Amino acid sequence: MTVRPFDWRDIPALLRYRNQSTYLDSALVLTRGSMLLPGALLSYLAPAMGLYTSVSNGQDGLEGSLIGQILHSVGNQFAHMTFLTPDESLDSPALPALLDYLAATVVERGALRLLAEVDERTTAFEAMHKAGFAIYSRQRVWQLTKQVPEEVKISGWRGATEQDVIAIRSLYSNLVPGLVQQAEPFSTKHPRGLIYRDGDELLAFVELRYGHRGIWAQPFVHPDAEDVAAHFFELIQGLPYRRSRPVYLCVRSYQAWLEPAIEDLGAEAGPRQAVMVKHLAIAQKAFRPFAIPALEGGHPEISAPLAHSESEQ
């Protein structure tokens, strides 16, 4: 069994498998497309961009071979699986070797975890679980293609700025379970999305990702927020640069109470997905001794011993 980087010789196989692929990054697929062949070629021509595609030939040459791809952005603590192909080979012994090879590639760039989103009803879910991936959350993606009625007034939402980072971080920390925060820690980069405030209190943040095929929106809404359905109407109508692109609302299991309000928009629900993680490093506490500097350049005074006295009867 050999694992190697993708090159031009693998293009025919990739084209042959294009209808037999499992996609593991929902936001990427829905906003930019499968990126199957373009992404593989980009990883071959410019690997420094963070896209890596590798091929495992299996034990019997081409039989049981697998092609996989991983995406890692500079500075992120996690990388994301983008696809595995073909589906029929996901239960082969080639999968763990392929994943280990890809993981070793991004560990050198600073990635500590490998993420993937899988439909639990597919064989890919069992294959990923056997390969060391564990569920840390679940999600459902809602697709909205209809336009919101024009009579809805736009108010309340505005673009997030660097001054909102502390408030967004606080909202994220209060809403997102610790298990999820371990896999997806809050990003300190410039927030990309919209916020909703009630006075000085931040009640909602919607992270946005744009692509030529659609817009990905992931909401974080405080339970104290009222008239959530109306706020979502305002959000969709006032979404910047939407044009005619569909909007995909990703609702994690810890925000499932938002789904009735999203359904009122006329959105269509997708299948439930397991959000999985494979840890690439083991966290350990660093024990570092430290010395207390002597005061005024002198030597520490030896303290008098503590003696226990007994009263005489």
DRENBATI-108378 format. One record per residue (C-alpha): residue in one letter; x, y, z. Coordinates in steps of 0.001 Angstrom, whole numbers, plus 500000, padded with zeros to 6 digits. Layout:
N
AXYZ;...
***
This chain:
313
M500000500000500000;T501459503344498939;V500234506867499589;R501517509792497536;P500540513327496499;F498082513787493636;D499608514497490207;W498439514818486621;R498404511025486113;D495445510772488517;I493164513097486529;P491406510267484596;A490652508402487833;L489344511554489485;L487043512244486541;R485821508650486638;Y484959508971490338;R483329512406490192;N479823510942490708;Q480991508565493445;S482407511077495902;T481649511932499522;Y481949515633500340;L482895516487503913;D482909520309503959;S479330521524503492;A480143525238503461;L482765524790500737;V480542522630498515;L477468524842498811;T479267528144498221;R481973527152495721;G480978523764494339;S482637520392494746;M486102521721493839;L486928518114492943;L489141518556489889;P489941522311490287;G490952521766493905;A493083518749493064;L494878520634490293;L495385523620492593;S496896521384495257;Y499267519973492627;L500305523346491217;A500268525508494366;P500341523374497545;A501389526369499668;M497782527620499472;G496733524951501953;L494939522465499672;Y496398518956499717;T495181516027497635;S496652512550498078;V496157509113496544;S496302505719498227;N496775502846495774;G495514500197498163;Q496933496743498614;D496253495431495118;G497351498261492897;L494360500253491708;E491853497986493470;G490707499665496657;S492431502932495776;L491251506165497366;I491681509866496691;G491254512375499506;Q491668516096499992;I492213518340503000;L492061522131503421;H494015524108506001;S494094527891506333;V497231529450507746;G496889530141511468;N493941527802512093;Q494249525094514711;F492135522746512607;A492078521464509044;H488973520278507169;M488449517215505008;T486873518277501710;F486208514978499905;L486921511257499687;T486408509235496521;P485221506690495447;D482459505739497888;E482864502027497226;S486407502044498630;L485733503892501888;D485712500639503870;S489063499537502463;P492299499374504544;A493573502251502404;L491478504850504276;P493425505022507586;A496730505235505721;L495409508017503499;L494073510005506460;D497344509601508370;Y499287510859505366;L497068513916504978;A497146514581508729;A500945514498508779;T500956517102506020;V498874519665507913;V500415518985511328;E503583520546509948;R501523523695509282;G500235523853512869;A496914521975512609;L495932520125515791;R492606518672514683;L490983517313511540;L487257518054510983;A484635516488508728;E480842516666508269;V479137513397507393;D475575512224506829;E474999509571509492;R472968507439507086;T475901506811504742;T478699504263504766;A481141507157505007;F480016507780508595;E480987504290509737;A484245504473507796;M485217507793509406;H484308506498512849;K486522503448512398;A489334505733511217;G489384507565514547;F486836510383514050;A484415511170516890;I481190513217516902;Y481347516526518772;S478135518096517409;R475338517663514878;Q473897520089512361;R471258520579509696;V471630522876506682;W468530524768505514;Q468357526050501952;L466518529277501185;T465984530089497528;K462899532316497774;Q463135536067498106;V461759537678501271;P458702539923500648;E459681543512499987;E457298544956502561;V459480543652505405;K461396546536506928;I465143546290507371;S466422547295510793;G468595546136513634;W471290544228511750;R474667545723510870;G478082544517509821;A480394543289512576;T483562545288513236;E486690544782515295;Q485038546697518148;D482461543891518392;V484999541073518835;I484802540998522650;A480990540910522635;I480934538215519927;R483483536158521841;S481332536411524981;L478213535343523060;Y480091532425521499;S481466531279524853;N478025531367526475;L476179529563523677;V478618526981522344;P479278523852524442;G482816523305525669;L483217520147523559;V482567522193520413;Q484849525019521524;Q487699522537521926;A487338521514518274;E486431524946516873;P487849527670519129;F486655531220518592;S488664532943515886;T490412536171516865;K490424537347513257;H488179540111511947;P484570538861512312;R482857538294508976;G479129538634509378;L476237540599510838;I475293541368514432;Y472043542331516147;R472054544448519300;D469342545456521722;G470839548562523241;D474278547629524503;E473531543895524603;L474592541682521676;L471802539189521013;A472901537598517745;F475848537107515435;V475573535470512007;E478834534347510436;L478802534673506631;R480802532946503912;Y480333533941500271;G480891531973497082;H479752532151493485;R477223529359494089;G475682530510497359;I475978532187500765;W476637530241503967;A475184531672507174;Q475741530217510631;P473720531943513367;F474572532304517055;V471464533653518798;H470994534314522512;P467926532596524045;D466745535987525372;A466177537234521804;E462517537877521012;D460674537798517680;V463412535613516192;A461363534859513063;A460947538575512321;H464666539188512846;F465518536403510406;F463209537966507813;E465083541240508232;L468406539416508049;I467667537645504769;Q466216540716503071;G469111542891504167;L471828540348503375;P474634542240501612;Y475524541274498034;R473042538411497872;R471865538995494305;S470062535804493228;R472243533346495114;P470657530806497476;V471272531173501205;Y472247528179503336;L471550528466507063;C473573526040509181;V471908525236512507;R473916523291515046;S472196520981517534;Y472737523421520436;Q470760526056518471;A468003523707517255;W465328525971518763;L465938528321515808;E464642525807513246;P460916526735513473;A461791530384512770;I463952529371509800;E461215527103508481;D458861530112508521;L461145531698505922;G460228528930503482;A463608527218503820;E464000523529502997;A465737521281505523;G468646519088504522;P469665515821506193;R471160515838509657;Q474938515642509660;A477420514478512241;V480213517001512797;M483302514921513549;V486841515523514761;K490069513543514766;H492671514875517182;L496178515048515769;A497951515986519006;I497644515127522685;A497252518048525056;Q499641518014527996;K500221520451530831;A503607522130530716;F505290522196534112;R507752525063534182;P509631525862537381;F510113529511538137;A512331531334540584;I511359534278542770;P513990537003542449;A515729538052545639;L514482541346547030;E516875544304546861;G519686542103545624;G519956540219548914;H519629536566549766;P516406534997550916;E516221534841554691;I515975531427556191;S512743531261558075;A512695530099561635;P511407526566562110;L507862526208563272;A507761524484566639;H504731522934568248;S504397523680571970;E502603521544574433;S501080522962577601;E502238521430580821;Q499635519830582908;
***
